[in-house]
Amino acid sequence: TPLSNTEDTQHPYPVVATITAAGTLNPDSLRVYYSTGTGWTGLTMTATGNPDEYEALIPAQYGGTFVNYYILAEDTEGNRVTDPALAPTTYHTFFVGTITTFFADDFEADRGWTVGAAGDNATTGIWERCDPQGTLAQPEDDHTPAPGVNAYITQCAAGTSQGSYDVDGGKTTLLSPVFDLSGYSRASVSYYRWYSNDTGSSPGLDYWVVEITNDGTTWVKLENTNISNRSWALETFNIGDYVSLTNQVRFRFIASDYDPGSIVEAGVDDFSIVTYENSMAGTPVADHQPPRLELAQNAPNPFGSETSIQFSVPAPGRGVTLTIYDATGRVVKTLLKGEKVAGARTVQWDGTNTLGEHVAAGFYFCQLQAGEDSRIRKIVLMR
């Protein structure tokens, strides 16, 4: 069972798995690999005493940390398996810290969504908030548990056939409210969506598109697929992977049917945005693990005039260097150089270079170096 999100920053996180083999299991091969964004670290799994059960302890982490991990095992013939199956391309993830719901909408009431955008030209199947009427292509019910009944659907009427009120003649756009996420360093968006385009005379040619903007002008794709899924499917995206968090974050959902036509229906329900607390609430106690070099995400991030960079160095004190680089890898400013540090430390960066000049807005990288060990975090500067 994958680990859940936790607010515990004081104790390690036990990864427990039942591992069996048709042949002979190689107990020395059992590993948990985990990463907090600076490369994979391997941990040996040991028997718990329960039949076929093994465990490894991921060290305690600071609040605000996403932990990725996967499990690897082999038998004595060299057959190997991972969980998840495609690891390390895919992996389990849990968050350490406080998760707060910033916005949640089950569409039972009007909360500021709008229908229509420049270029919309669909003649039927226009988005509307309603209780859907089921067809082969369209859901009979929304996703929200009772007593909820409403969702945004590409025209809810069923008509005499599945093609009576589906999307025809072009595209239709559903726009979210504008969200101010400028005070947060991390946030994610989730929603349930329904999409069908695999029936009719020319199936599979049209695309379901979901996009995000942080300035109202430039849009970045979250989804762009022509694969039908006639069920309420949960989609979740880390917003910071696509745009920086500003006061103009907005989403749009686009369904279309262009010539040659097919049957296209779409739906959106139970939309939410959550934010992640990234303050370093207490120093982790890494039970059964040696202390490690740690570099927390700067806060605030994005920032305008000044940001705090907090890090921790295992005792005894080690000479550390803290450097800001631009996106091309050039040194912008060295905040610390070879300074002896033990324990936690906070350093400020005011967005200037070594000459004291304010640098341009954009992406930068902060690197903490202590001997051969280093940590890197991405910083977003906004003007």
ChimeraX attribute file (.defattr): number of C-alpha atoms within 10 A of each C-alpha:
attribute: neighborCount
match mode: 1-to-1
recipient: residues
	/A:1	8
	/A:2	15
	/A:3	15
	/A:4	11
	/A:5	15
	/A:6	14
	/A:7	16
	/A:8	19
	/A:9	23
	/A:10	18
	/A:11	16
	/A:12	19
	/A:13	19
	/A:14	13
	/A:15	18
	/A:16	20
	/A:17	18
	/A:18	12
	/A:19	15
	/A:20	15
	/A:21	13
	/A:22	6
	/A:23	10
	/A:24	11
	/A:25	19
	/A:26	16
	/A:27	17
	/A:28	13
	/A:29	16
	/A:30	24
	/A:31	22
	/A:32	24
	/A:33	21
	/A:34	23
	/A:35	17
	/A:36	16
	/A:37	13
	/A:38	12
	/A:39	9
	/A:40	15
	/A:41	13
	/A:42	17
	/A:43	18
	/A:44	15
	/A:45	23
	/A:46	16
	/A:47	16
	/A:48	13
	/A:49	8
	/A:50	8
	/A:51	10
	/A:52	13
	/A:53	15
	/A:54	21
	/A:55	19
	/A:56	23
	/A:57	20
	/A:58	24
	/A:59	23
	/A:60	19
	/A:61	29
	/A:62	25
	/A:63	26
	/A:64	23
	/A:65	21
	/A:66	18
	/A:67	19
	/A:68	18
	/A:69	25
	/A:70	25
	/A:71	25
	/A:72	20
	/A:73	22
	/A:74	21
	/A:75	19
	/A:76	14
	/A:77	10
	/A:78	11
	/A:79	12
	/A:80	11
	/A:81	14
	/A:82	17
	/A:83	18
	/A:84	16
	/A:85	13
	/A:86	11
	/A:87	16
	/A:88	18
	/A:89	8
	/A:90	13
	/A:91	20
	/A:92	18
	/A:93	17
	/A:94	15
	/A:95	21
	/A:96	22
	/A:97	23
	/A:98	16
	/A:99	18
	/A:100	12
	/A:101	12
	/A:102	16
	/A:103	12
	/A:104	15
	/A:105	15
	/A:106	22
	/A:107	21
	/A:108	18
	/A:109	11
	/A:110	10
	/A:111	12
	/A:112	9
	/A:113	15
	/A:114	15
	/A:115	17
	/A:116	17
	/A:117	14
	/A:118	7
	/A:119	10
	/A:120	17
	/A:121	17
	/A:122	20
	/A:123	14
	/A:124	19
	/A:125	27
	/A:126	26
	/A:127	27
	/A:128	18
	/A:129	21
	/A:130	19
	/A:131	20
	/A:132	23
	/A:133	16
	/A:134	15
	/A:135	19
	/A:136	15
	/A:137	25
	/A:138	27
	/A:139	24
	/A:140	15
	/A:141	17
	/A:142	27
	/A:143	22
	/A:144	16
	/A:145	9
	/A:146	8
	/A:147	7
	/A:148	14
	/A:149	17
	/A:150	22
	/A:151	29
	/A:152	26
	/A:153	29
	/A:154	30
	/A:155	24
	/A:156	26
	/A:157	19
	/A:158	20
	/A:159	13
	/A:160	9
	/A:161	11
	/A:162	19
	/A:163	21
	/A:164	16
	/A:165	21
	/A:166	32
	/A:167	28
	/A:168	25
	/A:169	18
	/A:170	19
	/A:171	22
	/A:172	26
	/A:173	24
	/A:174	22
	/A:175	19
	/A:176	18
	/A:177	14
	/A:178	17
	/A:179	17
	/A:180	15
	/A:181	20
	/A:182	18
	/A:183	15
	/A:184	18
	/A:185	24
	/A:186	24
	/A:187	21
	/A:188	17
	/A:189	18
	/A:190	18
	/A:191	19
	/A:192	20
	/A:193	24
	/A:194	23
	/A:195	27
	/A:196	28
	/A:197	29
	/A:198	21
	/A:199	16
	/A:200	14
	/A:201	10
	/A:202	14
	/A:203	17
	/A:204	19
	/A:205	18
	/A:206	26
	/A:207	21
	/A:208	22
	/A:209	17
	/A:210	19
	/A:211	18
	/A:212	23
	/A:213	21
	/A:214	23
	/A:215	16
	/A:216	12
	/A:217	8
	/A:218	10
	/A:219	17
	/A:220	13
	/A:221	13
	/A:222	20
	/A:223	16
	/A:224	13
	/A:225	14
	/A:226	17
	/A:227	15
	/A:228	20
	/A:229	15
	/A:230	19
	/A:231	16
	/A:232	18
	/A:233	14
	/A:234	14
	/A:235	13
	/A:236	14
	/A:237	15
	/A:238	16
	/A:239	19
	/A:240	13
	/A:241	11
	/A:242	16
	/A:243	16
	/A:244	24
	/A:245	26
	/A:246	20
	/A:247	14
	/A:248	16
	/A:249	21
	/A:250	19
	/A:251	22
	/A:252	22
	/A:253	22
	/A:254	22
	/A:255	29
	/A:256	30
	/A:257	26
	/A:258	16
	/A:259	11
	/A:260	12
	/A:261	20
	/A:262	24
	/A:263	26
	/A:264	32
	/A:265	34
	/A:266	28
	/A:267	28
	/A:268	26
	/A:269	25
	/A:270	20
	/A:271	20
	/A:272	17
	/A:273	21
	/A:274	16
	/A:275	21
	/A:276	22
	/A:277	20
	/A:278	23
	/A:279	18
	/A:280	18
	/A:281	16
	/A:282	12
	/A:283	15
	/A:284	18
	/A:285	17
	/A:286	19
	/A:287	15
	/A:288	11
	/A:289	13
	/A:290	9
	/A:291	15
	/A:292	13
	/A:293	17
	/A:294	20
	/A:295	23
	/A:296	22
	/A:297	25
	/A:298	25
	/A:299	19
	/A:300	22
	/A:301	22
	/A:302	27
	/A:303	25
	/A:304	14
	/A:305	13
	/A:306	16
	/A:307	19
	/A:308	17
	/A:309	20
	/A:310	18
	/A:311	21
	/A:312	19
	/A:313	22
	/A:314	15
	/A:315	12
	/A:316	9
	/A:317	12
	/A:318	17
	/A:319	15
	/A:320	20
	/A:321	19
	/A:322	22
	/A:323	18
	/A:324	24
	/A:325	19
	/A:326	18
	/A:327	11
	/A:328	9
	/A:329	10
	/A:330	11
	/A:331	16
	/A:332	19
	/A:333	19
	/A:334	16
	/A:335	16
	/A:336	15
	/A:337	13
	/A:338	13
	/A:339	13
	/A:340	14
	/A:341	19
	/A:342	15
	/A:343	15
	/A:344	14
	/A:345	12
	/A:346	11
	/A:347	13
	/A:348	13
	/A:349	17
	/A:350	16
	/A:351	23
	/A:352	16
	/A:353	17
	/A:354	11
	/A:355	8
	/A:356	10
	/A:357	10
	/A:358	13
	/A:359	14
	/A:360	12
	/A:361	14
	/A:362	14
	/A:363	16
	/A:364	20
	/A:365	19
	/A:366	24
	/A:367	17
	/A:368	24
	/A:369	21
	/A:370	19
	/A:371	11
	/A:372	5
	/A:373	10
	/A:374	16
	/A:375	19
	/A:376	19
	/A:377	17
	/A:378	17
	/A:379	25
	/A:380	18
	/A:381	21
	/A:382	17
	/A:383	12
